[in-house]
């Protein structure tokens, strides 16, 4: 939103500057050709300045109005945005923990004797999932007030993650199928990130 305001201001300055420059060039040409008197030139210059000032004032008023509207919206939905940003941050942290676990799981897929080396990554992933679940519950309770929408998303994500982890430990899938299953969970993380962006845009 701030970028749009800056663009409007920059545009108004450019228009004003361009119009002033054109006006001065016209005046210079007229003076050189002696087609207008000094009084005519003064009148033309006054009208030009008035026009430019009016345009700049109009754009400034529009910008100010948009700024006030944004400010009011931020006051009303500030807490909502904070919770959405917190959920975004925790989703990103959880996704990163999942990527770390998956990368190391693929390394150890051919040697399950070293599976205990994955335990720190699995523990960190579970902790991140729990934190993400708390954030999603706040989204349901405070932001969208839609009972269990984001809680259900977290349940699906948690279930999919556990299924992948358990299948790896049970050696149900070979390396190729295992990578395919982990990629499907990875895509779900990405879809949730997109949903949070859409939700964010509703309140900023």
N, C-alpha and C positions, 0 to 999 in steps of 0.2 A: 504494500500500500504506500509506503514511504517513497518507493521508487517512482510510482505513478505521480505523486505530488511533485517530486523533483522534476519529472519530465514536463509536467504542465508549466511549472515556473520557468524552466529553461526555454520552453517553446514561446512563452509570452515575451521573454527577454529578447529572443531571436527575432520575433515578429516586430517588436518595437524598434529594435536596432535596425532591421532591414528597412522598415518604413521610413525611419528618420534619415537613413543614408540616401534612400531614393529621393526623399523630399529635398535634401540639401543639394543633390546633383541637379534636380530640376531647377531649383532656385539659382544655382550657379550658372546653368545654361541660359536661363531667362535673363539674368543680369548681364551676361556676356552679350546677348543679342539685343539688349535694350528694348525688350518687348513689353515689360511691365514697369510700373512706377514703384518707388520704394513702399508706398502705402499698400499697393496690391500684393507685393511680396510679403509685407508684414502680416496682412490678413491671411494669406495662404499659409504662412508659417504658423500662425496662431491656430488655425483650423487643424493643421496637421498635428500639432502638439496635443490639441484637445482630443483628436481622434485616437492617437496612440495612447494617451493617458486613460481614455475610456476603455479601450480594449484591454490594457494591462490591468485596470481596476476590476473589470468584469472577470477576467481569468483569476485574479487574486481572490475575488469573492467566492468563485466556484471552488477554488482550492481550499479556502478557509471552511466552507460549508462541508466539504468532503472530510476535512480534518476533524471537525466537530462531530460529524456522524460516526467516524471511526473511533473517536475518543469515547463517545457514549456507548458504542458497542463493546469496547474493551472494558469499560466499567461494569457493564452488565454481564459479560461472559468471560471476564478475566480468569476466574477460577476454572471454568470449563477448559479454556485454552491451556492453563497450567497442567491440568490432569491429562489432557491429550498429549502434550509434549512429554510428560513423564512416561506415559504409555509408549510413546514413540522411542524414547531413550531406552526403556527396559526391553522393548521388543528387539531393538538393535543389539543390545547386550546379550539377550538370549539367543538370537540368531548367530551371533559371533561364537558363543559357547558351543552351539550345535555344530557349527562349521569346524571348530577345533576338534570336537569329539569325532566327527565323521572322518576328518582327514587322518587322524591317528588310527581310527578303526580300520580304515582301508589299508593302512600300513601293516597292521597286525592281523589282517584277515587271513593271511596264509600261515600264521603262527599263533594259534590260540593259547599257547603256553605262556605268552607274554600279555595275556588279556588283563592281568592285574594292573598293568601300566596305564590302562584306560580309566581306572577308578577315579583319579583326581578330576579328569575331564567330565566324567559322568556326574560326579558330585556337584561340580560347579554348574553344570547344565541344569540339574534338578533345582538348585538354589535359585538360579535365574528364572526358571519356569514358575516357581512359587511367587517370586517377586512380581513377575508379569501378571500372574493371576490376580494379585491384589490390585494392581493398576486397572486391569480390565473390569474388576468388580466396581471400582470407583466410577468408571465410565458408565456402567449400567445404572448406578445409583444416582449420580450427580448430573452427568452430562446428558445422555439421551433418555434416561428414565424409561428404559424399555425392558425392564426386568432382567432377562438372562441372555441377551444377544451376545455380548462380549464374553460373558462367562462360558457360553456354549462354544465360542471360538477357541477359548483357552482350553476347554475340555477336549475338543477335537485335536488341538495342537499337542496337548500333553499326552493324549492317548496314542497319537501317531508316533510321537517321539519314543514313548515307552515300547511300542510295538517293534520299532526298528532296533532299539537297544536289545530287547529280549531275543529277537530273531537272530541278531548277531551273536549273542552269547550261546544260543542253542545251535548255531551254525546251520540254520535252516536254508539260508540262501548262499549261493556261490558269490564270488566277488562281483560279477557283472550284475546279477539280480539285486544284490545288496546295494550297489551304487544306485540302481534305478529307484529302489524304495526310498533311499535317503534323499534323492533328488526330488521326489514327490513331496516330502515334508518341507524341503527347502523352498519349493514353489509356494507352499501354503504360508510360510513366513513372509514371502514377498507380497502375496495377495493381502495379507493383514496390514502390511506397511502401506499399501495403496489405499486400503479402506480408512486407515487413520489419516492419511493426507486429505481424503474426501471429507472426513468428519471435521478436520481442522479448518477447512475452507468455509465451513458453515458458521464459524464463530470469529473469523478475523476479516 
